[in-house]
Amino acid sequence: MFNRVVYIATILTLCVVVLGAYVRLSDAGLGCPDWPGCYGALTVPQSSEAIAHAQTAYPDLPIEHPKAWKEMIHRYLAGILGLVILAVFGLGWRNRKTIKVSLLLPTALVFLVFFQGVLGMWTVTLLLKPAIVTSHLLGGMSTLALLTWITHRHWGVSSTGLLQSSNTKLMLRGALIVMFMQIFLGGWTSTNYAALACTDFPTCHDAWFPDMDFSNAFHWARELGQDANGKPLQLSSFVAIQWTHRVGALITFIYLSVLGIKLIRQTELKKVTTVMLVLLVLQIALGIANLVLHLPLVLAVAHNMVAAMLLIALVVLNSKVTVLYR
């Protein structure tokens, strides 16, 4: 039962991450102005009486049903995921003598999901503050990574003998750090609406090093669309965000390509490594296509989905070369 529930939780988390990207990219993140309900109700106001009540409570905010439903469906799914993770925690403790991971991991998942709920609330109440929204994305990806690890420990094959070189194993661990750094840069680009700050490729505004303002671009505590002093964010800041994401993508591509060449020689790792390399190429292609085609929604969501799948492949590879907990 523990194995099955963990497997379901992993698939559900991937769905929540992708749906969250769709909600954000379709500009529905504030489809409901309150939390956890929507205009003071547990569902989107539908009846004339409910709509009148919502308009009285929020007179300055028109009800946009399509956006509100996107946001609420995401919340419903995230709520179901929270319950499933609680089940993982309970089953883990009940079967603590037989599960193949430390109990710290199911416990950490509960705290992580609770913090995710808090971040979800702050995302609405703080009006899409970039630091909060980006942290929410990182929390979702961390949840996905932890669940993937637990799932593979129970469903996959692991052995420390798969890699003879300690340097390659260390490089494989480092791949997770590189991946999370690039996820942060991608999230920061998206939450600051800087994805189209440069629309030419490979240059940016016909320059390799355009005018950029890094101090305001990466100021952690500022509001959306504002610099550190509360003034409107200038184009140079948006360019700095997008340009840094491009450089991060190049570094990630080179790092994972070199890693893939090293790993694909191992018969037991060849299949997953091939999947990782295919996803890597697809991710770069989607990034370029998003720029050239001016961020069509389907490609933007696919870019987030492939990033999540690439993270899953890296976690599986790391699990494969790690000895079982017991």
VOPAGU-2260 file (C-alpha; in pm, 1 decimal, decimal comma):
REM VOPAGU-2260
SITE   aa  ch    i         X         Y         Z
SITE  MET   A    0       0,0       0,0       0,0
SITE  PHE   A    1     284,5     241,1      84,3
SITE  ASN   A    2     445,2     172,4    -254,4
SITE  ARG   A    3     123,5     239,0    -443,4
SITE  VAL   A    4      36,6     555,9    -254,2
SITE  VAL   A    5     385,1     698,7    -307,7
SITE  TYR   A    6     361,5     622,5    -679,4
SITE  ILE   A    7      23,0     795,7    -702,4
SITE  ALA   A    8     154,7    1093,8    -504,4
SITE  THR   A    9     444,8    1135,9    -748,1
SITE  ILE   A   10     218,0    1139,1   -1053,7
SITE  LEU   A   11     -24,0    1374,8    -878,7
SITE  THR   A   12     260,0    1611,5    -786,9
SITE  LEU   A   13     372,4    1628,8   -1149,2
SITE  CYS   A   14      14,0    1717,1   -1245,6
SITE  VAL   A   15      -4,5    1988,3    -976,9
SITE  VAL   A   16     327,2    2138,8   -1089,1
SITE  VAL   A   17     220,3    2149,8   -1455,4
SITE  LEU   A   18    -126,6    2281,8   -1370,4
SITE  GLY   A   19      31,8    2547,8   -1149,2
SITE  ALA   A   20     245,0    2658,6   -1442,8
SITE  TYR   A   21     -65,7    2676,1   -1661,1
SITE  VAL   A   22    -248,2    2888,9   -1402,1
SITE  ARG   A   23      46,6    3126,1   -1369,9
SITE  LEU   A   24     116,2    3154,9   -1742,1
SITE  SER   A   25    -251,3    3208,5   -1829,4
SITE  ASP   A   26    -250,6    3500,2   -1582,6
SITE  ALA   A   27    -502,4    3329,3   -1353,2
SITE  GLY   A   28    -291,8    3337,2   -1036,5
SITE  LEU   A   29    -522,8    3598,3    -886,7
SITE  GLY   A   30    -839,6    3448,4   -1033,4
SITE  CYS   A   31    -961,8    3430,8    -674,2
SITE  PRO   A   32    -863,1    3730,3    -458,3
SITE  ASP   A   33    -876,3    3537,9    -129,0
SITE  TRP   A   34    -752,1    3205,3       9,1
SITE  PRO   A   35    -831,6    2917,3      48,5
SITE  GLY   A   36   -1177,1    2984,5     -93,7
SITE  CYS   A   37   -1287,6    3203,8    -382,7
SITE  TYR   A   38   -1466,3    3531,1    -304,0
SITE  GLY   A   39   -1544,7    3395,7      41,2
SITE  ALA   A   40   -1687,5    3063,5     -82,3
SITE  LEU   A   41   -1547,6    2713,9    -126,7
SITE  THR   A   42   -1617,7    2728,7    -499,1
SITE  VAL   A   43   -1639,3    2992,9    -770,8
SITE  PRO   A   44   -1957,5    3203,1    -730,3
SITE  GLN   A   45   -2214,3    3084,5    -985,6
SITE  SER   A   46   -2564,1    3184,3    -873,8
SITE  SER   A   47   -2682,7    3545,7    -897,1
SITE  GLU   A   48   -2698,6    3560,4    -517,2
SITE  ALA   A   49   -2340,6    3432,4    -478,5
SITE  ILE   A   50   -2213,4    3672,9    -744,9
SITE  ALA   A   51   -2389,0    3964,9    -576,0
SITE  HIS   A   52   -2234,2    3868,3    -241,8
SITE  ALA   A   53   -1888,9    3843,8    -401,7
SITE  GLN   A   54   -1925,7    4183,1    -568,1
SITE  THR   A   55   -2027,3    4334,2    -235,8
SITE  ALA   A   56   -1725,9    4181,9     -59,7
SITE  TYR   A   57   -1484,2    4272,6    -341,8
SITE  PRO   A   58   -1638,1    4574,8    -520,9
SITE  ASP   A   59   -1316,8    4663,9    -706,5
SITE  LEU   A   60   -1254,0    4313,7    -843,1
SITE  PRO   A   61   -1470,8    4185,9   -1129,4
SITE  ILE   A   62   -1539,2    3812,0   -1127,0
SITE  GLU   A   63   -1365,0    3636,9   -1415,1
SITE  HIS   A   64   -1507,0    3285,0   -1406,1
SITE  PRO   A   65   -1254,3    3116,9   -1641,6
SITE  LYS   A   66    -956,7    3243,7   -1439,2
SITE  ALA   A   67   -1126,2    3170,0   -1107,6
SITE  TRP   A   68   -1202,1    2810,3   -1207,7
SITE  LYS   A   69    -842,2    2754,3   -1320,5
SITE  GLU   A   70    -717,9    2874,2    -983,0
SITE  MET   A   71    -970,2    2673,6    -782,8
SITE  ILE   A   72    -912,0    2349,1    -975,7
SITE  HIS   A   73    -541,7    2390,7    -900,2
SITE  ARG   A   74    -621,9    2441,6    -531,6
SITE  TYR   A   75    -853,3    2137,6    -522,9
SITE  LEU   A   76    -585,7    1919,6    -680,8
SITE  ALA   A   77    -319,6    2056,1    -445,8
SITE  GLY   A   78    -550,4    1982,9    -151,3
SITE  ILE   A   79    -595,1    1622,6    -266,5
SITE  LEU   A   80    -217,1    1593,7    -299,0
SITE  GLY   A   81    -178,5    1718,6      56,9
SITE  LEU   A   82    -409,6    1442,4     180,8
SITE  VAL   A   83    -222,4    1178,9     -20,2
SITE  ILE   A   84     109,1    1295,5     126,7
SITE  LEU   A   85     -41,1    1270,7     474,6
SITE  ALA   A   86    -126,5     911,1     383,1
SITE  VAL   A   87     236,5     857,3     274,7
SITE  PHE   A   88     347,8     990,0     612,1
SITE  GLY   A   89     105,1     768,2     806,6
SITE  LEU   A   90     180,7     453,8     607,1
SITE  GLY   A   91     552,6     524,3     632,1
SITE  TRP   A   92     542,6     530,6    1009,1
SITE  ARG   A   93     316,5     224,3    1023,1
SITE  ASN   A   94     555,5      31,5     798,8
SITE  ARG   A   95     874,2     190,6     931,4
SITE  LYS   A   96    1047,7    -147,9     964,9
SITE  THR   A   97    1000,7    -239,1     600,1
SITE  ILE   A   98    1011,5      82,5     393,9
SITE  LYS   A   99    1335,7     145,8     204,3
SITE  VAL   A  100    1391,4     511,0     296,4
SITE  SER   A  101    1453,8     699,9     615,1
SITE  LEU   A  102    1139,9     815,3     795,9
SITE  LEU   A  103    1286,2    1164,0     776,5
SITE  LEU   A  104    1180,5    1183,1     410,8
SITE  PRO   A  105     802,3    1125,0     459,8
SITE  THR   A  106     821,5    1358,7     759,9
SITE  ALA   A  107    1000,5    1625,5     557,7
SITE  LEU   A  108     731,8    1592,8     289,6
SITE  VAL   A  109     458,7    1683,3     538,4
SITE  PHE   A  110     642,2    1997,0     650,3
SITE  LEU   A  111     722,7    2088,2     289,7
SITE  VAL   A  112     360,2    2055,4     178,8
SITE  PHE   A  113     243,4    2259,2     478,6
SITE  PHE   A  114     490,3    2533,1     384,1
SITE  GLN   A  115     369,2    2507,5      25,3
SITE  GLY   A  116      18,7    2582,6     148,9
SITE  VAL   A  117     146,0    2891,1     331,1
SITE  LEU   A  118     330,3    3004,0      18,3
SITE  GLY   A  119      13,7    2948,1    -185,2
SITE  MET   A  120    -175,6    3174,9      53,9
SITE  TRP   A  121      97,8    3441,2      41,6
SITE  THR   A  122      99,0    3423,3    -338,7
SITE  VAL   A  123    -257,7    3558,9    -332,6
SITE  THR   A  124    -242,7    3787,8     -29,8
SITE  LEU   A  125      89,2    3946,0    -134,4
SITE  LEU   A  126     -28,7    3989,7    -495,3
SITE  LEU   A  127     212,8    3761,3    -681,5
SITE  LYS   A  128     530,0    3888,3    -514,6
SITE  PRO   A  129     815,1    3735,4    -722,0
SITE  ALA   A  130    1004,3    3594,4    -423,0
SITE  ILE   A  131     693,1    3413,9    -296,8
SITE  VAL   A  132     583,7    3277,6    -634,9
SITE  THR   A  133     935,3    3157,5    -718,0
SITE  SER   A  134     966,8    2992,0    -375,6
SITE  HIS   A  135     630,5    2824,8    -438,2
SITE  LEU   A  136     764,8    2681,3    -764,4
SITE  LEU   A  137    1085,3    2559,1    -596,1
SITE  GLY   A  138     877,9    2399,8    -320,1
SITE  GLY   A  139     667,8    2215,5    -575,9
SITE  MET   A  140     973,9    2089,6    -760,0
SITE  SER   A  141    1134,8    1984,2    -428,9
SITE  THR   A  142     821,2    1789,3    -339,7
SITE  LEU   A  143     833,8    1619,8    -679,6
SITE  ALA   A  144    1202,3    1534,0    -634,1
SITE  LEU   A  145    1150,0    1384,9    -286,1
SITE  LEU   A  146     853,3    1176,3    -397,4
SITE  THR   A  147    1040,9    1056,9    -706,8
SITE  TRP   A  148    1330,9     948,1    -485,4
SITE  ILE   A  149    1101,9     758,3    -245,9
SITE  THR   A  150     913,0     599,8    -535,7
SITE  HIS   A  151    1225,7     479,7    -711,5
SITE  ARG   A  152    1367,4     336,1    -388,5
SITE  HIS   A  153    1063,4     107,5    -374,2
SITE  TRP   A  154     999,5      39,6    -743,3
SITE  GLY   A  155    1340,3      69,5    -908,5
SITE  VAL   A  156    1680,5     -99,9    -897,2
SITE  SER   A  157    1968,0      63,8    -712,6
SITE  SER   A  158    2333,9     -29,5    -668,9
SITE  THR   A  159    2648,5     158,2    -572,5
SITE  GLY   A  160    2837,3     -66,1    -816,2
SITE  LEU   A  161    2677,0      92,7   -1123,0
SITE  LEU   A  162    2938,2     370,8   -1124,3
SITE  GLN   A  163    3304,7     293,0   -1073,0
SITE  SER   A  164    3417,9     656,0   -1086,7
SITE  SER   A  165    3354,9     862,3    -773,1
SITE  ASN   A  166    3403,4    1179,4    -979,0
SITE  THR   A  167    3115,8    1083,6   -1208,1
SITE  LYS   A  168    2895,3    1010,8    -907,9
SITE  LEU   A  169    2985,9    1349,0    -760,0
SITE  MET   A  170    2905,4    1510,0   -1093,6
SITE  LEU   A  171    2568,4    1334,6   -1090,9
SITE  ARG   A  172    2493,5    1479,6    -746,4
SITE  GLY   A  173    2597,5    1820,4    -873,8
SITE  ALA   A  174    2351,7    1787,8   -1161,1
SITE  LEU   A  175    2066,2    1824,2    -912,2
SITE  ILE   A  176    2215,6    2150,3    -785,1
SITE  VAL   A  177    2261,0    2280,9   -1139,7
SITE  MET   A  178    1904,6    2178,9   -1225,0
SITE  PHE   A  179    1751,7    2352,0    -923,6
SITE  MET   A  180    1951,9    2667,7    -992,6
SITE  GLN   A  181    1815,1    2672,6   -1347,3
SITE  ILE   A  182    1462,2    2606,5   -1219,6
SITE  PHE   A  183    1504,9    2908,3    -992,9
SITE  LEU   A  184    1620,5    3124,4   -1284,8
SITE  GLY   A  185    1330,9    3002,1   -1498,8
SITE  GLY   A  186    1082,1    3067,4   -1218,5
SITE  TRP   A  187    1228,1    3412,4   -1152,9
SITE  THR   A  188    1200,6    3494,1   -1523,9
SITE  SER   A  189     839,3    3378,5   -1540,8
SITE  THR   A  190     719,1    3539,8   -1217,3
SITE  ASN   A  191     874,2    3872,9   -1317,0
SITE  TYR   A  192     713,9    3850,1   -1662,4
SITE  ALA   A  193    1058,8    3885,6   -1818,4
SITE  ALA   A  194    1032,9    3597,2   -2065,7
SITE  LEU   A  195     997,8    3835,7   -2360,4
SITE  ALA   A  196    1245,6    4098,9   -2243,8
SITE  CYS   A  197    1458,8    3978,2   -2537,2
SITE  THR   A  198    1283,8    3830,6   -2839,0
SITE  ASP   A  199    1583,5    3780,1   -3068,3
SITE  PHE   A  200    1815,6    3480,5   -3044,2
SITE  PRO   A  201    2096,7    3407,9   -2974,3
SITE  THR   A  202    2166,7    3777,7   -2913,6
SITE  CYS   A  203    1954,4    4007,3   -2697,7
SITE  HIS   A  204    1854,5    4336,2   -2859,9
SITE  ASP   A  205    2120,2    4263,5   -3123,0
SITE  ALA   A  206    2392,0    4247,7   -2855,1
SITE  TRP   A  207    2569,7    3967,6   -2670,3
SITE  PHE   A  208    2592,9    4185,5   -2359,4
SITE  PRO   A  209    2298,9    4430,1   -2364,6
SITE  ASP   A  210    2237,2    4703,1   -2108,7
SITE  MET   A  211    2144,7    4523,1   -1784,0
SITE  ASP   A  212    2059,9    4620,0   -1425,3
SITE  PHE   A  213    2134,0    4321,4   -1201,3
SITE  SER   A  214    2090,7    4498,4    -866,2
SITE  ASN   A  215    1717,6    4556,7    -911,6
SITE  ALA   A  216    1663,0    4248,7   -1128,2
SITE  PHE   A  217    1756,3    4011,0    -847,2
SITE  HIS   A  218    1645,5    4215,1    -547,3
SITE  TRP   A  219    1465,5    3950,1    -340,7
SITE  ALA   A  220    1224,5    4161,5    -136,3
SITE  ARG   A  221    1082,9    4393,0    -403,6
SITE  GLU   A  222     724,9    4396,1    -527,4
SITE  LEU   A  223     613,8    4273,2    -869,2
SITE  GLY   A  224     710,3    4520,4   -1142,5
SITE  GLN   A  225     892,4    4750,1    -899,7
SITE  ASP   A  226    1257,5    4810,9    -815,7
SITE  ALA   A  227    1407,1    4822,0    -466,9
SITE  ASN   A  228    1283,3    5182,3    -422,4
SITE  GLY   A  229     927,3    5109,6    -527,4
SITE  LYS   A  230     965,1    5266,6    -872,5
SITE  PRO   A  231     863,1    5088,3   -1194,8
SITE  LEU   A  232    1118,1    4826,7   -1299,3
SITE  GLN   A  233    1314,5    4934,7   -1603,8
SITE  LEU   A  234    1370,8    4729,1   -1919,8
SITE  SER   A  235    1738,6    4680,4   -1827,7
SITE  SER   A  236    1628,4    4482,7   -1519,5
SITE  PHE   A  237    1398,7    4255,9   -1720,2
SITE  VAL   A  238    1678,1    4204,0   -1972,3
SITE  ALA   A  239    1919,0    4107,0   -1691,9
SITE  ILE   A  240    1672,4    3844,2   -1568,4
SITE  GLN   A  241    1615,6    3692,7   -1910,9
SITE  TRP   A  242    1982,5    3705,8   -2012,1
SITE  THR   A  243    2086,4    3528,5   -1689,2
SITE  HIS   A  244    1829,2    3257,6   -1755,5
SITE  ARG   A  245    1979,4    3207,3   -2102,1
SITE  VAL   A  246    2330,4    3176,2   -1961,3
SITE  GLY   A  247    2200,4    2931,8   -1700,4
SITE  ALA   A  248    2037,7    2726,9   -1976,9
SITE  LEU   A  249    2368,4    2711,7   -2165,9
SITE  ILE   A  250    2557,4    2600,3   -1853,5
SITE  THR   A  251    2290,1    2340,3   -1774,9
SITE  PHE   A  252    2298,0    2207,9   -2131,8
SITE  ILE   A  253    2676,9    2170,5   -2132,5
SITE  TYR   A  254    2689,4    2016,6   -1783,6
SITE  LEU   A  255    2413,8    1760,7   -1844,3
SITE  SER   A  256    2543,9    1677,4   -2192,8
SITE  VAL   A  257    2890,7    1595,2   -2056,3
SITE  LEU   A  258    2730,2    1396,8   -1773,8
SITE  GLY   A  259    2510,8    1208,6   -2020,7
SITE  ILE   A  260    2810,2    1111,2   -2234,7
SITE  LYS   A  261    2975,4     966,8   -1924,3
SITE  LEU   A  262    2667,1     779,0   -1802,3
SITE  ILE   A  263    2538,5     638,3   -2129,9
SITE  ARG   A  264    2831,1     395,3   -2143,1
SITE  GLN   A  265    2682,2     209,9   -1845,7
SITE  THR   A  266    2433,9     -52,5   -1966,7
SITE  GLU   A  267    2216,5     -26,4   -1653,8
SITE  LEU   A  268    2197,0     353,7   -1685,4
SITE  LYS   A  269    2170,2     381,4   -2062,7
SITE  LYS   A  270    1789,2     391,8   -2087,5
SITE  VAL   A  271    1734,4     662,0   -1824,6
SITE  THR   A  272    2035,3     860,1   -1948,9
SITE  THR   A  273    1895,7     855,0   -2302,5
SITE  VAL   A  274    1562,9     984,1   -2172,3
SITE  MET   A  275    1747,2    1256,9   -1982,3
SITE  LEU   A  276    1939,7    1368,9   -2292,2
SITE  VAL   A  277    1625,7    1370,1   -2509,5
SITE  LEU   A  278    1443,1    1580,0   -2250,4
SITE  LEU   A  279    1742,6    1814,3   -2230,0
SITE  VAL   A  280    1743,7    1877,6   -2606,6
SITE  LEU   A  281    1364,7    1916,8   -2606,7
SITE  GLN   A  282    1384,4    2166,1   -2319,8
SITE  ILE   A  283    1639,1    2382,7   -2501,6
SITE  ALA   A  284    1430,2    2367,5   -2819,5
SITE  LEU   A  285    1117,9    2473,3   -2627,6
SITE  GLY   A  286    1305,3    2762,0   -2467,5
SITE  ILE   A  287    1417,0    2892,7   -2806,9
SITE  ALA   A  288    1071,2    2837,6   -2957,4
SITE  ASN   A  289     910,0    3034,2   -2675,1
SITE  LEU   A  290    1134,4    3329,5   -2758,4
SITE  VAL   A  291    1093,3    3317,7   -3133,7
SITE  LEU   A  292     716,9    3258,9   -3123,4
SITE  HIS   A  293     655,8    3510,7   -2841,6
SITE  LEU   A  294     559,1    3271,9   -2563,8
SITE  PRO   A  295     254,8    3075,2   -2686,6
SITE  LEU   A  296      77,0    2926,2   -2385,8
SITE  VAL   A  297     106,0    2562,8   -2494,3
SITE  LEU   A  298     484,3    2589,3   -2542,8
SITE  ALA   A  299     532,9    2783,3   -2219,9
SITE  VAL   A  300     347,1    2516,8   -2019,3
SITE  ALA   A  301     538,4    2242,1   -2203,4
SITE  HIS   A  302     864,5    2415,8   -2105,8
SITE  ASN   A  303     766,4    2384,3   -1737,8
SITE  MET   A  304     648,8    2024,2   -1779,4
SITE  VAL   A  305     969,7    1910,0   -1948,3
SITE  ALA   A  306    1174,2    2080,3   -1674,3
SITE  ALA   A  307     983,3    1872,7   -1417,4
SITE  MET   A  308    1037,2    1553,7   -1619,7
SITE  LEU   A  309    1407,7    1631,9   -1655,8
SITE  LEU   A  310    1429,2    1669,7   -1278,5
SITE  ILE   A  311    1259,1    1331,1   -1238,0
SITE  ALA   A  312    1516,0    1168,1   -1469,8
SITE  LEU   A  313    1806,2    1317,7   -1272,2
SITE  VAL   A  314    1659,9    1201,7    -940,2
SITE  VAL   A  315    1612,6     848,9   -1077,8
SITE  LEU   A  316    1974,3     841,7   -1199,3
SITE  ASN   A  317    2096,9     954,5    -857,6
SITE  SER   A  318    1881,6     691,9    -686,7
SITE  LYS   A  319    2013,1     417,7    -916,5
SITE  VAL   A  320    2372,5     472,8    -802,0
SITE  THR   A  321    2288,3     496,2    -432,2
SITE  VAL   A  322    2279,4     203,0    -193,6
SITE  LEU   A  323    1941,5     119,8     -42,0
SITE  TYR   A  324    1862,8     258,1     304,7
SITE  ARG   A  325    1820,8     -89,4     447,4
